[in-house]
Amino acid sequence: LLAGLLVVGLSASAVAGSFERVAAEVPKKVLPFPTQELPRLDEPEPGRPQTILLTGLDHRYADGSAPSRSDTMILMRLDPEAKATTILTLPRDLRAVVPGHGTGTQKLNGAWALGGAKLLTRTLRTSLLGTPEDPFRINNVVSIRFDAFAKAVNHFRCLYSDIDRRYLVRPGAGYAEIDQAAGYQLLCGMDSLAYVRFRHQDSDLTRAARQATFVAEARNQVDAGDVLLDAGDLLDAIGPFVQTSVRSARQLLGVAKLAVNLTNTPTKRVELGTTLAEDGSGDVLTTPAALAKARREFLEPTAVRAARPATRSTTRRRGSRTVRRSPAALPASMVRDAPGATQLATAVRPAAGRLPILAPSARLSRGAWQPEMSRGYWILDRSRRPRWPAYRLVASTGIIGEYYGVEGTTWRTPPILGLATDAVRLNGRTWRVQHDGRAIRRLFRSTPDGTFWISNSLTNELNAREMYALARSFGHRAGPTPRRAAGDGAGGGTATTTTAPTPSAPTPAGPPAPSPTAIEPSTTAPAPSPARPAPAIPRPATPGTLTVPRPSLLAPSTLVPRPTDLAPLGPGG
């Protein structure tokens, strides 16, 4: 993850025009792989696509002199001719044949323990994603210990993150402790590390989705000027924890310029089809067909979008009247639950200032609203002062580790809005859309009262029809009466009728809003302390622009495990 931040952050500074100076310092301050450990890599051609292997290394004090484990493995594809920047996260527990270590399989992160970056790269090139005759091309490797992750996040003055649910492991539980509330919030240092590494109550696959999303969202939040100004300090802080195959400023400059040319391209997360081994080992299995499909989608991404909502209803004549029929009712997977939404909205209302509480009247039938995880709160500004009233409503999908939810805030330009790349009209309202391949990641709605959005689960368990149904049923549940947004049709206000969309072209809603950088004046805020105080950052507060988000949701009363969510977890996992 930090490797991803470094690639994004350092390359972003090329925009400022003085990157050559920064690039010259990088090889001096980060650790090159020793010659005997240098992976076999494919020499990139100038201006051509590059694939970078990012690895996060876990080595705890209790491990002593034991070798580090590759806790995170992410492939990132930078292709100036593609429709998107692709990211493929490989589960650490994925079974693979490790070259030179027999014909049997073992967990993929075992390749690092046995032979470091050299053996892991060889495994990916010639065994997992390629063959000796047709190797999977990897151009660069960046490895970093998690010790430095918190330092880098603090260097960037923390990140606004959209936390999908409450994460809680109490001290002494035998796992890495965490106590992180749900909702869009400023996340710093060790809290950010605990969040991206969490796996105790979900699976390796869910964690992989969380980490890939974190890297993707980092592209939307790192300010080029800040990176250029403070690159020396950043390298001094984390350089001893970083290893890279980049040997010269020229190589790094090539990667950086390629990344800069892709600044406005969306990020696509490629999913590898997997199942859980039935032998109780917790290993993750895949197939040659699934690997071939993932390789193809990674190297040749297409601009695949989710199905569009229906924009027309049918009509028929009845005597002298024209009777307008509504589109189909809710999808079979959903139910109407306006009383439940209203009850939850009323509960969070007192802590959300004068913010109207909007929520859908529909939900998944197999899950439930999560009152113990939902909350009203205030989003902190970068000076750690409560500034924007907000609320988070959390709902379970009925699958362990998978939650969807609703966020609202008076902040009209939260950085997360920059992730939307499309827009649709639903019931007379404009919703901005963040796509994730074929899935809808989020739906955003801006009103005179602030910004509201619906978030899918980490692995996008809700399909497009279900996400559109939530948006169509979105209405006022508690608090002050919302102000009407310009351009709202009859569907604006207190929509309670839900309809199921069918694939069809929507009414054009115009281009999405650009990534915001301005911060509005504060609404009058009391001084409630945040759910968890942010740690101090040993850097002066300087103006800058950052962003990152994620959705918020919570644990259900009844969770149905799926096969990939049943992996037994070791200490610290």
N, C-alpha and C positions, 0 to 999 in steps of 0.2 A: 504493500500500500504506500509506504513512504517512497519506495522506488518510483511508483507511479506519480506521486506528488513532485518528485525531483524532476522527472522527465517533463511533466507539464509545466512546473514552475520555472525551471531554468530555461526551457525553450521559449516560454512566454516572453522572457526578457529580450529576446531578439527583436521584438516589435519596437523597442526603444532605440534600436539602431547601434548600440554600443556593446552588443553581445560578445564580440570578439575578445574584449578584455576579460569578461567573465569566463568565457570558454577556456581561455588560457590558464585560468587558475584552477579549474576543476581537476585536471590530471595531477596537479601538485598536491591536492588536499584530500582526495579520495584514494582508497587503496586499490591498486590494480590486482587482478588475480595473479598469483605466482605463476611463472611460466609453465611449471609442471601441472598446474590446475586449470590452465586457460582452456576453456571449451573450444571445440572445433566449431567455427561459425562461418556463415556465408558472407563474403565480402559484398557490402551493398553498393549499388551503382548510384552515382550522384543524381538526386532528384527522383529516384525510383522508390517504390514501396519498401518499407522496412518492417520487420517483425522483431519486437523486443520482448524478451523474457524477463519478467519482474518477479523476484522471489523475496519473501519476508522470512527471516530466520528467527527461530525461537530458541534461546539458550538462557535458562533460568539459573539462579544462584545454586539451587539444589542439584542441578545437573553436574556440577563440578567440572571435571575435565572431559566429560562425555561430549561427543560431536554435536554440533547444532543440528536442529531439524528444520526442514523447509516447511514452514507452517502455512505459507501462502504461495501459490504459483499462478501467475496471470500472464497470458500472452496478449500483447497489444499490437495492433496492425495500423501503421501509418501509411496510407495510400492516397496520394493526391488526386487520383482519377476515380476513386470509389465514391459511393453514395454516403458512406458513413465511416467513422473510425470504429473498428471492431475490437471487442474485448472477449477473450475466452478464459474463464477461470477453471482450473483443473482441480478437482477435489484431492486433498492430500491423501485420502484413504482409497483412491482409485487403484484397482489392481492392474499391474502392468508387468510385462517381462522386461527385466533389467539386463541389458547386454553384458555378457561376461560373468553372469551370476546364475547360471542354470537356465533351464527351460520353463521352470515354474514361475508363477506370478507372486508379487509382493506389493505392498502399498507403495504408491508413487513417491511419497516423501522419503522412503527408504533409499531411493537412488541417491539422494543428496547425502544421507548419512554414510553411505558406502563409498561415494566418490565425488562429493561436492558438485559444483556447477558443471564440471566436465562430464560426469556420468549422467546427471539429470538432463543436460542438453542432448547428450547422445541418445538417451532413452526416448526423448520426445522426437528427435529427428529421424531415428531409424527403427523404432519399435512401436511407439504408441500412435503417432500421427503420420509417420512415413515408414519407408523401408530403406535398406541399404541401397537399393537400385533407384528409389524415388524418395529421397529424404525430404522431410519437412524443413524448409529453410528458416533459420533463425539468424538474425544479423547482429544482435547485441544482447548482453545479459547484464542486469543490474540487481545486485543482492544487498540487502541491508538488514541489520539486526533491529528487532523491535525496540531496543533501548532508545533508539534515536527518533522513533515515530512521534512521541509526545513532544520532543524538542522542536521538531519541524512544524507540527501543528501550532505550537505556541509562537514559533517564529512568524507564522502567517497570521498572527493575532487571532487565533482560534477560527473555527469554521461554523457557520450556521448549518445545522443538520436537522433533518426531518425524521425524528426518531419514531419508529413504527409502533412501539408499545413500551410498557414499563419493563425494564430489565433489572432483575433483583437476584443476587446471590449474597447472602449475609456472610460476615466474617466467620471463619471456622467451619464452613460447609464442605471444605475439601476441593473447592473449585476457585478459580480467580474471582474475587468479589467484585460486585458491581451494584450500584443503586442509581439507575438512570430513569427519570420519568419520561412519559411519552410527550411528543409535540415538537414543533419547530423551535429550535433554541440554539444559543451559542454554546458550542462544545469545545472544550480545551484539553490539552495535554493528556494526562493519564485517563481521563474520562473517555476521550475519543478512542484511545487504544483499547480500553476495556470493551467499548461498544463494538468495534469492528472485529474483535477476536472472540466475542461471546459465542458459545455453542452448547451450553449446558442444557437448555430446554428446547433446542431445535437440532437440526442436522448439519452435517458438513456442507450439504448442498445449499441449505438456507444461508449459512454463513458465507459461502462463496458468493451468493447473490448479493448479500449485504456489502461485501468487500468490493465487488465489481462495480456496484452502484456508487460507492464512496469515491472510487477512482474516477468514474465517469463524471460525477458531479464536481470533482475538483477542477475540471476543465472550465467550469463556469464561474469559478470564484477567485482564482489567483490573479492578482493585479500585476501586470508586467512591470510597471514603474517601481513598485515595492520590491519585487524580486531583484531587479537590476540594482537598486539602491543598496540592498542588504545582502546580496549574494555572498559576499565575503564572510559575513557573520554566520550565515547559514552553513556554509561549507566548514567553517571552523568548528561549529557545534556538532555536526553530524558526520563530517568527513571520516573520522576514525572508525565509524560503524558501517561504512559503505564500501562495497567492492564492485568494480565494473570492468567490462571488457573494453570499454572505450579507452584508447591509449593516447589520444592526441586531441588537441583543441579542434583540429580540422574534422575529426570524426564526430565530435560532439556538436559542432556547428552544423554538420550535415543533418543530424537528427533534429536539431532545434529548428532549422529553417523549414524542414518538412512538417514539423508539428505546427509551426506558425501558419503555414498555408492551409491547415485543416482546422483553424480556430473556429470557424462558423459551421463546420460539419457536425451533424448529430452523432452521438455515440450509440452503437448497437451492441447489446450483450448477446453473444452467441451461446446458446444452451446446448450442452452435451447430454444426450439421452442416457440415463443411468437407471439402475435398480440396485437394491440392497441385497448383499449376499445372504442366503438363508441359513448359513452355518453358524450364525451368532458372532462372527468375527467383527462385524461392523464395517467390513470392506464394501466399497462401492464398485459395481460392475457396469461394464458397457459392452458394446458389440462392434465388430468391424464396420457394419453399416452406419451405426451412430457416429463413429469416429470419422468416417469418410464424409458424412453429411456436415459435421461440425467443421471439418477442415475446409470444405467447399464454401460454406457460409462465412467462415472467417476470412478466407482469401478473396472471395468475390461477393461482398455484401450487396444486397439489392434494397431498394427503397420500399420495403414491404410495410404497408399500413394496415391498421385494424379495419374491420368492416365499418362502413359508414351507417349512421342512424337513418331510419326512414324519415322522409320529410313531407310525405303526403298521406292523407287518410282517404278512404273511399267514400263515395256518396251514392245515394239512391233516391229516387223520387217516391214520395208518399203523398198521393193526392196532389195538391198544389204546393206542397212544401218540399224543400230539399233537406234531407236529414243527413247530417255529417257524422260518419262513424269514426270513432277514435281508432288508432292503430291497436294492434293486439295488446292483450293485458300483459302482466308481468311474465318474464320467463318462468318456466316451471320450477326452476331452482330458487325462486324468490317468493317472499310473502310481504304483505303490507303490515307494518307495525308502527303506525303513527303514534299511538299511545306510548309505546316504548321509547321512541325517539323524543317525544315531548317530555317524558319523565326524566330522561337523561339530560336533555338540554336545560331543564329547570334546575337540576342538581348542580351543573357546572356554572350556571348563570351568575351567582353572587361574586365569584372570583374573576369574572371576565369584564369588569368595568361596565361601560355603556355600550358594549358590543352586542348587536343582535345575534342570537344563536340560531343559525340555519342548519338544517339537517334533512336527510332524505326520509320519506315515510316508508321506504322499502328497505329490506335487508335480505341477506342470504337466509334461506330457511334452515340450513344445516348448522348455522352458527348463532350468535347472540350478541347483543350490545354488552359491553363490559364496563359497568359503572365504577368498579374499583380501580380501573386503569384510566378512565377518562378524567379530565380536569379542566378547570379554568385557571389561567395564570397570566403572567406578563412576560413578554420577550425582552431580554436585555439588549441594550445597545452595546457598542464596543467599549464604552466606559463602565460597563457592568451596572448600569442603572436600569430599573424597570421602565420601559418606554412604551411598548405597544400591548394593549390588552389582547388576549388570545384564548382559544379553547381548543381542546382536542377530544373528539368522540371516537372511541375505539370499539371495534367489532371483531369477533372471531369468524374465521372461515369454517370452523369445525375441524381443521387440520392442525396438528401440533406445529407451533412455530410460525403460523401464517395468519396475519391480521390485516384488515383494511380499516379505513377510518376517514374522518372528516376533520379538517383544520380550518379555523377562521381567525383573522387578526385584523386590527385597524391599520396595520402596516400596508400601505397601498403598493409599494414596490419592493417586496421581499425578493432577495436574489433568486429564489427558487423559480420565479416567473420566467427567468431566462431559459429554462429547460423546455418550455413549450415551443413547438415548431409548427403548429397547425391550429385551426379553429373550426368549430361547427356551431350550428344553431339548433337548439333543442327547446321545444315549447316556447319559442320566441325569445330565448336568451342565448347570448354568445358565451361559449365555453372554449377556452384555449386547451389544446391537447398536447400532452407529452407522450410520445410513442416509445415503445421498447420492442423493436421488431414488429411482430404481428399483434402484440398486446398493447393495451392502453395503460400507461404507468400512472398518469394523473390527469384529472380534469380540473381546470382552474376557472374561477369566475370572479371578475372584478366588479365592485359596486361602489357607490358613494360612501358606503360604510367601511370598506376595506377589501380584503382579498380572502377568498374562500376556495378550498380545493378538496377533492375526493381522491384518496390514495389507494391504489391497489396493494395487494400483499407483496412481500419481498420477491416471491417467485411468480407474481402475476396470476394468482389463482382465479381471479374474476375475468371472465371473457368480455369482449366488447359490448355485447348485448346487456350484460349485467351492469357494467360501468355506466352505460347510457341510461339504463333504467334508474340507477341511483340519482343521476343528474336530473332526469325528468321529474323525479319526485321531490326534488330539493325545495324546501320551503321554510318559512319562519316558524320556530318552535317555542322560543322564549325570549324575554328581554325586550328592549325598545323596538318599535315598529321600524323595519328596514326602509331606507329611502329607495325610491325607484331609480334604477339605472337607466341612463340614456340608451335608447334603442331596444328596450325591453318590449316584447309584444304582450299578448294576452297571457302568456305563460309566466310573466314576471310576477313577483309578489309572493303569494303563499300557495304555491303549487302543491297539490296533494294527490293528483291523479298520476299514476305511474303507467308508462307504456313501454312495451318491448320493441326496440328498434330492429329493423331488418336491413340487410345490406342494400344500400342505395346512396346515390350522391346527395350530399347535404347542400343546403343553401350556402353559398360562399359567405364567409364572415370576415373577409379581409385578412391581411397578414398578421401574424402574432406580434405581440409587443416585443420590442428589443430588450435585451438583458438590462435591467435597471441598475443604476449606480447611485441614484440620489436617495437621501433619507429624509422623510418628511419630519416636520416639527412634531414633537412629542405631544400626545394627548395628555391631559392632566392625570397623572398617575399617583396613586398613593405609594407608599414605599414598602410593598410586600416583599419579603425575601423570596428569591427563586426557590424552586423545589430542591435544588442543590446548588450551593454557592460555587461559582466558577473559581478555579485556582488562579493565583496571581501569576502574571507573566512578567518575567524580568526584562522587559523591553519598554521603552517609552512609546506611548500611544501616538502613532503618526497616521495621518489620513491615508486611507487605502480602500480598496474595494475587494470584498471577498464574498464567497457564497458557497453554500452547499446545503442540501436539504435531504429530507427523507420523510416518509409518511409515518403516521402513528396509529397504533391499534392495540388490542389487548386480548388477554387470555379468556377462553370460553369456559362455560361451566361444564360442557361436555366436549371433549376433543377426540376426534377419530384419527388415530395415527395412520399414515400411509407408509408403504414399505421403505421409502428412502428416509423416513424420519425416525427410524428405530435403532440407529447405530448406538451401541453402548459407548459411553464417554469415559475417558480416563481422567485422572486428576488434572485440573487446570484446563481441561478442554472446554 
